[in-house]
């Protein structure tokens, strides 16, 4: 997250407040893209978004490059950003490829033995996820918390594999919309179904860590490949309502 510049007298409160606003802006704009309210190829106007989201333009301005790094926006030839145009095949292929890359990375770690530091960090991710699900329901703030935990969990595994090829491939692939672990397809209109989907995904996180610790290379590779199907299921939940990213892609292709 970017850090706000504020006066010494209120630096801690001000930074935390701006960080919260940036997180909120990033989540809300991501949801607008996910639900098709911002269409592929549409120009993203700071002033319009600020009015719609009822916040100042500063967190909006800071959120746009974050979403560009996720692959959801691209810089305009003139100035500002537009929603990236993507196809259904690109999204699904990128999700599958992520499973292949992360599966190979996890297998390499399991077969050679995970470091104590990696296991400690992965266990920390599991604990962070467990805290989200302990209350047995989801609230709006859980989207950012789960996305941060999920991104850290997957990044740790790719980095620990020690392969520049794996890391570069994962980074390039993460530029496709919704292929990045941080870009959660979170449907706030049905938090019960989202709870079930994300809880199942987090139980898979536990199984992945157990397999790594037990040096089960083939098993952890299969688990990682299966794990990405949860992303497809989350997107499909929204597709059933005709509001997901694939629905937006299909509408664009039909023009």
Order of alpha helices (4+ residues) and beta strands (2+ residues): alpha-beta-alpha-alpha-beta-beta-alpha-alpha-alpha-alpha-alpha-alpha-alpha-alpha
